[in-house]
């Protein structure tokens, strides 16, 4: 864990140093903040607001180091990855342009700035699910999956593969939609893809939970019969003693 602490802090400091240097030397005074769904620049603003995005990875990395909660560490890790990616993408664009104009076409489509990082986060989430502790709130937490620790582990083993595959397909989809500016269609595809492994894991959990409950029911019935046999044997033994 200490190695992870050092790595995430070092990466965040490097991000801060590189982005600050680029901000002072190469980034124009006015930069795009938002774009329309069609990819045109909607809002321009001062480049100094980019300082927030530069500093956030280090803030999240600090929380990662200080906290002992695994759930917080997972969230902070994903946020660091997200902002490192956004900074890399943004500064590669900001540093290659001398001026930006409202209404001009942005060279960074929404699919790259929003949907592609979502695909990476889903893939990373899938990796983490394999070792998700029992009843962890960031896991596939439901009445069925928490029936037993065994069912939890089996469900999350399936979820691990499911979300990694979905993250990969999301990545491919985001690359395709770089050339097809259809945000609503892409959003719909992402929602469906994200729900598929969840529904599958829930169905697996339901099946395993039913088998477990049926097995327990059979055990209870067997135990009832054993108790009855023992009581009958005891009563018979008492009757024989009384006759003797």
C-alpha positions as a Markdown table, in Angstrom:
| # | Residue | x | y | z |
|---|---|---|---|---|
| 1 | Unk | 0.0 | 0.0 | 0.0 |
| 2 | Unk | 2.9 | 2.4 | 0.7 |
| 3 | Unk | 4.2 | 1.9 | -2.8 |
| 4 | Unk | 0.7 | 2.9 | -4.1 |
| 5 | Unk | 0.8 | 6.0 | -1.9 |
| 6 | Unk | 4.2 | 7.0 | -3.4 |
| 7 | Unk | 3.2 | 6.3 | -7.0 |
| 8 | Unk | -0.1 | 8.3 | -6.9 |
| 9 | Unk | 1.6 | 11.3 | -5.2 |
| 10 | Unk | 4.5 | 11.3 | -7.6 |
| 11 | Unk | 2.2 | 11.1 | -10.6 |
| 12 | Unk | 0.0 | 13.9 | -9.3 |
| 13 | Unk | 3.1 | 16.1 | -8.6 |
| 14 | Unk | 4.4 | 15.5 | -12.1 |
| 15 | Unk | 1.0 | 16.4 | -13.5 |
| 16 | Unk | 1.0 | 19.6 | -11.5 |
| 17 | Unk | 4.6 | 20.6 | -12.7 |
| 18 | Unk | 4.0 | 19.8 | -16.4 |
| 19 | Unk | 0.6 | 21.4 | -16.6 |
| 20 | Unk | 1.7 | 24.5 | -14.7 |
| 21 | Unk | 4.7 | 24.9 | -17.1 |
| 22 | Unk | 2.4 | 24.6 | -20.1 |
| 23 | Unk | -0.2 | 27.0 | -18.6 |
| 24 | Unk | 2.4 | 29.7 | -18.2 |
| 25 | Unk | 4.3 | 29.3 | -21.4 |
| 26 | Unk | 1.9 | 28.0 | -24.1 |
| 27 | Unk | -1.7 | 28.2 | -23.2 |
| 28 | Unk | -3.6 | 31.2 | -24.7 |
| 29 | Unk | -5.3 | 33.7 | -22.3 |
| 30 | Unk | -8.8 | 32.5 | -23.3 |
| 31 | Unk | -9.7 | 28.8 | -23.5 |
| 32 | Unk | -12.9 | 26.8 | -24.2 |
| 33 | Unk | -14.9 | 25.7 | -21.1 |
| 34 | Unk | -17.9 | 24.1 | -22.8 |
| 35 | Unk | -18.9 | 23.0 | -26.3 |
| 36 | Unk | -22.3 | 22.4 | -27.9 |
| 37 | Unk | -23.5 | 18.9 | -28.6 |
| 38 | Unk | -22.5 | 19.5 | -32.2 |
| 39 | Unk | -18.9 | 20.2 | -31.1 |
| 40 | Unk | -18.8 | 24.0 | -31.5 |
| 41 | Unk | -17.2 | 26.0 | -28.7 |
| 42 | Unk | -20.0 | 27.5 | -26.5 |
| 43 | Unk | -18.1 | 29.3 | -23.7 |
| 44 | Unk | -14.7 | 30.9 | -23.4 |
| 45 | Unk | -13.0 | 31.9 | -20.2 |
| 46 | Unk | -9.7 | 32.7 | -18.5 |
| 47 | Unk | -7.0 | 30.1 | -18.6 |
| 48 | Unk | -6.3 | 30.6 | -14.9 |
| 49 | Unk | -9.4 | 28.6 | -14.0 |
| 50 | Unk | -7.6 | 25.6 | -15.4 |
| 51 | Unk | -5.5 | 25.7 | -12.2 |
| 52 | Unk | -8.4 | 23.9 | -10.5 |
| 53 | Unk | -8.1 | 20.9 | -12.8 |
| 54 | Unk | -4.3 | 21.0 | -12.4 |
| 55 | Unk | -4.5 | 20.8 | -8.5 |
| 56 | Unk | -7.3 | 18.4 | -8.1 |
| 57 | Unk | -5.3 | 15.2 | -8.9 |
| 58 | Unk | -2.9 | 16.1 | -6.0 |
| 59 | Unk | -5.9 | 16.8 | -3.7 |
| 60 | Unk | -7.4 | 13.5 | -4.5 |
| 61 | Unk | -4.1 | 11.7 | -4.2 |
| 62 | Unk | -3.7 | 13.3 | -0.7 |
| 63 | Unk | -7.1 | 11.9 | 0.3 |
| 64 | Unk | -6.0 | 8.5 | -1.0 |
| 65 | Unk | -2.9 | 8.5 | 1.2 |
| 66 | Unk | -4.7 | 9.8 | 4.4 |
| 67 | Unk | -7.8 | 7.6 | 4.3 |
| 68 | Unk | -8.0 | 4.0 | 5.5 |
| 69 | Unk | -11.3 | 3.3 | 3.9 |
| 70 | Unk | -11.0 | 1.1 | 0.9 |
| 71 | Unk | -14.1 | 2.6 | -0.7 |
| 72 | Unk | -12.7 | 6.1 | -0.5 |
| 73 | Unk | -9.4 | 4.9 | -1.9 |
| 74 | Unk | -11.1 | 3.4 | -5.0 |
| 75 | Unk | -13.1 | 6.6 | -5.6 |
| 76 | Unk | -10.0 | 8.8 | -5.2 |
| 77 | Unk | -8.0 | 6.6 | -7.5 |
| 78 | Unk | -10.7 | 6.9 | -10.2 |
| 79 | Unk | -10.9 | 10.6 | -9.8 |
| 80 | Unk | -7.1 | 11.0 | -10.1 |
| 81 | Unk | -7.2 | 8.9 | -13.3 |
| 82 | Unk | -10.1 | 11.0 | -14.7 |
| 83 | Unk | -8.4 | 14.3 | -14.1 |
| 84 | Unk | -5.0 | 13.1 | -15.3 |
| 85 | Unk | -6.7 | 12.1 | -18.6 |
| 86 | Unk | -8.6 | 15.3 | -18.9 |
| 87 | Unk | -5.5 | 17.4 | -18.3 |
| 88 | Unk | -3.5 | 15.4 | -20.9 |
| 89 | Unk | -6.3 | 15.7 | -23.4 |
| 90 | Unk | -7.0 | 19.4 | -22.7 |
| 91 | Unk | -3.4 | 20.6 | -22.7 |
| 92 | Unk | -2.6 | 18.7 | -25.9 |
| 93 | Unk | -5.3 | 20.9 | -27.4 |
| 94 | Unk | -4.7 | 24.2 | -25.6 |
| 95 | Unk | -1.0 | 24.3 | -26.4 |
| 96 | Unk | -1.4 | 23.8 | -30.1 |
| 97 | Unk | -3.8 | 26.7 | -30.7 |
| 98 | Unk | -2.9 | 30.4 | -30.5 |
| 99 | Unk | -6.5 | 31.7 | -30.2 |
| 100 | Unk | -10.0 | 30.2 | -29.7 |
| 101 | Unk | -13.2 | 31.6 | -31.2 |
| 102 | Unk | -16.8 | 31.2 | -30.0 |
| 103 | Unk | -18.7 | 29.0 | -32.4 |
| 104 | Unk | -15.6 | 27.5 | -33.9 |
| 105 | Unk | -15.3 | 23.7 | -34.1 |
| 106 | Unk | -13.6 | 22.2 | -31.1 |
| 107 | Unk | -10.8 | 19.7 | -31.9 |
| 108 | Unk | -11.8 | 17.6 | -28.9 |
| 109 | Unk | -15.2 | 15.9 | -29.4 |
| 110 | Unk | -17.4 | 15.2 | -26.4 |
| 111 | Unk | -16.9 | 11.5 | -27.0 |
| 112 | Unk | -13.2 | 11.9 | -26.2 |
| 113 | Unk | -13.5 | 14.3 | -23.3 |
| 114 | Unk | -16.5 | 12.6 | -21.6 |
| 115 | Unk | -17.4 | 9.1 | -22.8 |
| 116 | Unk | -13.9 | 7.7 | -23.3 |
| 117 | Unk | -12.9 | 8.4 | -19.7 |
| 118 | Unk | -16.2 | 6.9 | -18.5 |
| 119 | Unk | -15.2 | 3.7 | -20.4 |
| 120 | Unk | -11.8 | 3.7 | -18.7 |
| 121 | Unk | -13.4 | 4.2 | -15.3 |
| 122 | Unk | -15.9 | 1.3 | -15.9 |
| 123 | Unk | -13.0 | -0.9 | -17.0 |
| 124 | Unk | -11.0 | 0.0 | -13.8 |
| 125 | Unk | -14.2 | -0.6 | -11.7 |
| 126 | Unk | -14.4 | -4.1 | -13.2 |
| 127 | Unk | -10.9 | -4.9 | -12.2 |
| 128 | Unk | -11.6 | -3.8 | -8.6 |
| 129 | Unk | -14.7 | -5.9 | -8.3 |
| 130 | Unk | -12.7 | -9.1 | -8.4 |
| 131 | Unk | -11.3 | -8.4 | -4.9 |
| 132 | Unk | -14.2 | -6.4 | -3.5 |
| 133 | Unk | -14.6 | -7.2 | 0.2 |
| 134 | Unk | -17.8 | -8.9 | 1.4 |
| 135 | Unk | -20.8 | -6.5 | 1.7 |
| 136 | Unk | -18.7 | -3.6 | 0.4 |
| 137 | Unk | -21.0 | -0.7 | -0.5 |
| 138 | Unk | -19.2 | -0.1 | -3.9 |
| 139 | Unk | -19.7 | -3.7 | -4.9 |
| 140 | Unk | -22.8 | -5.3 | -6.5 |
| 141 | Unk | -24.7 | -4.9 | -3.2 |
| 142 | Unk | -28.2 | -6.4 | -3.2 |
| 143 | Unk | -30.3 | -8.7 | -1.1 |
| 144 | Unk | -29.3 | -11.6 | -3.3 |
| 145 | Unk | -25.6 | -11.1 | -3.6 |
| 146 | Unk | -25.0 | -10.7 | 0.1 |
| 147 | Unk | -26.8 | -13.9 | 1.0 |
| 148 | Unk | -23.5 | -15.5 | 1.8 |
| 149 | Unk | -19.8 | -14.6 | 1.3 |
| 150 | Unk | -19.5 | -17.5 | -1.3 |
| 151 | Unk | -22.4 | -16.0 | -3.4 |
| 152 | Unk | -20.8 | -12.6 | -3.1 |
| 153 | Unk | -17.5 | -13.8 | -4.4 |
| 154 | Unk | -19.1 | -15.8 | -7.2 |
| 155 | Unk | -21.2 | -12.8 | -8.2 |
| 156 | Unk | -18.3 | -10.4 | -8.2 |
| 157 | Unk | -16.1 | -12.8 | -10.2 |
| 158 | Unk | -18.8 | -12.6 | -12.9 |
| 159 | Unk | -19.1 | -8.9 | -12.5 |
| 160 | Unk | -15.3 | -8.5 | -12.8 |
| 161 | Unk | -15.3 | -10.0 | -16.3 |
| 162 | Unk | -18.6 | -8.3 | -17.2 |
| 163 | Unk | -17.6 | -4.8 | -16.5 |
| 164 | Unk | -14.2 | -5.2 | -18.0 |
| 165 | Unk | -15.8 | -6.4 | -21.3 |
| 166 | Unk | -18.3 | -3.6 | -21.1 |
| 167 | Unk | -15.6 | -1.0 | -20.5 |
| 168 | Unk | -13.8 | -2.3 | -23.5 |
| 169 | Unk | -16.9 | -2.0 | -25.7 |
| 170 | Unk | -17.6 | 1.5 | -24.3 |
| 171 | Unk | -14.0 | 2.4 | -25.3 |
| 172 | Unk | -14.6 | 1.2 | -28.9 |
| 173 | Unk | -17.9 | 3.0 | -29.0 |
| 174 | Unk | -16.4 | 6.3 | -27.8 |
| 175 | Unk | -13.8 | 6.0 | -30.6 |
| 176 | Unk | -16.4 | 5.4 | -33.2 |
| 177 | Unk | -18.5 | 8.4 | -32.0 |
| 178 | Unk | -15.5 | 10.7 | -32.3 |
| 179 | Unk | -16.5 | 10.7 | -36.0 |
| 180 | Unk | -20.2 | 10.5 | -35.5 |
| 181 | Unk | -21.5 | 13.4 | -33.3 |
| 182 | Unk | -24.6 | 11.8 | -31.8 |
| 183 | Unk | -24.5 | 12.4 | -28.0 |
| 184 | Unk | -28.0 | 11.1 | -27.3 |
| 185 | Unk | -27.3 | 7.9 | -29.2 |
| 186 | Unk | -24.0 | 7.4 | -27.5 |
| 187 | Unk | -25.4 | 8.1 | -24.1 |
| 188 | Unk | -28.2 | 5.5 | -24.7 |
| 189 | Unk | -25.6 | 2.9 | -25.7 |
| 190 | Unk | -23.5 | 3.6 | -22.6 |
| 191 | Unk | -26.5 | 3.3 | -20.3 |
| 192 | Unk | -27.5 | -0.1 | -21.9 |
| 193 | Unk | -24.0 | -1.4 | -21.8 |
| 194 | Unk | -23.6 | -0.4 | -18.1 |
| 195 | Unk | -26.8 | -2.1 | -17.1 |
| 196 | Unk | -26.1 | -5.4 | -18.9 |
| 197 | Unk | -23.5 | -6.8 | -16.4 |
| 198 | Unk | -25.5 | -5.5 | -13.4 |
| 199 | Unk | -28.6 | -7.4 | -14.6 |
| 200 | Unk | -26.6 | -10.5 | -15.4 |
| 201 | Unk | -24.9 | -10.5 | -12.0 |
| 202 | Unk | -28.3 | -10.0 | -10.2 |
| 203 | Unk | -29.8 | -12.9 | -12.1 |
| 204 | Unk | -26.7 | -15.1 | -11.2 |
| 205 | Unk | -27.1 | -14.0 | -7.6 |
| 206 | Unk | -30.8 | -14.8 | -7.6 |
| 207 | Unk | -30.1 | -18.3 | -8.9 |
| 208 | Unk | -27.3 | -19.0 | -6.4 |
| 209 | Unk | -29.4 | -17.5 | -3.6 |
| 210 | Unk | -32.4 | -19.8 | -4.5 |
| 211 | Unk | -30.1 | -22.8 | -4.5 |
| 212 | Unk | -28.7 | -21.8 | -1.2 |
| 213 | Unk | -32.2 | -21.3 | 0.3 |
| 214 | Unk | -33.4 | -24.6 | -1.1 |
| 215 | Unk | -30.4 | -26.4 | 0.4 |
| 216 | Unk | -31.1 | -24.8 | 3.8 |
| 217 | Unk | -34.7 | -25.8 | 3.6 |
| 218 | Unk | -33.8 | -29.4 | 2.8 |
| 219 | Unk | -31.3 | -29.4 | 5.7 |
| 220 | Unk | -34.0 | -28.0 | 8.1 |
| 221 | Unk | -36.5 | -30.7 | 7.0 |
| 222 | Unk | -33.8 | -33.4 | 7.5 |
| 223 | Unk | -33.0 | -32.0 | 10.9 |
| 224 | Unk | -36.7 | -32.0 | 11.8 |
| 225 | Unk | -37.0 | -35.7 | 10.8 |
| 226 | Unk | -33.8 | -36.5 | 12.8 |
| 227 | Unk | -35.2 | -34.7 | 15.9 |
| 228 | Unk | -38.5 | -36.6 | 15.5 |
| 229 | Unk | -36.7 | -39.9 | 15.2 |
| 230 | Unk | -34.6 | -39.1 | 18.3 |
| 231 | Unk | -37.7 | -38.2 | 20.3 |
| 232 | Unk | -39.5 | -41.4 | 19.2 |
| 233 | Unk | -36.4 | -43.4 | 20.1 |
| 234 | Unk | -36.2 | -41.8 | 23.5 |
| 235 | Unk | -39.9 | -42.3 | 24.2 |
| 236 | Unk | -39.6 | -46.0 | 23.1 |
| 237 | Unk | -36.7 | -46.4 | 25.4 |
| 238 | Unk | -38.6 | -44.9 | 28.3 |
| 239 | Unk | -41.6 | -47.2 | 27.7 |
| 240 | Unk | -39.3 | -50.2 | 27.7 |
| 241 | Unk | -37.7 | -49.1 | 31.0 |
| 242 | Unk | -41.1 | -48.6 | 32.5 |
| 243 | Unk | -42.3 | -52.1 | 31.4 |
| 244 | Unk | -39.1 | -53.6 | 32.8 |
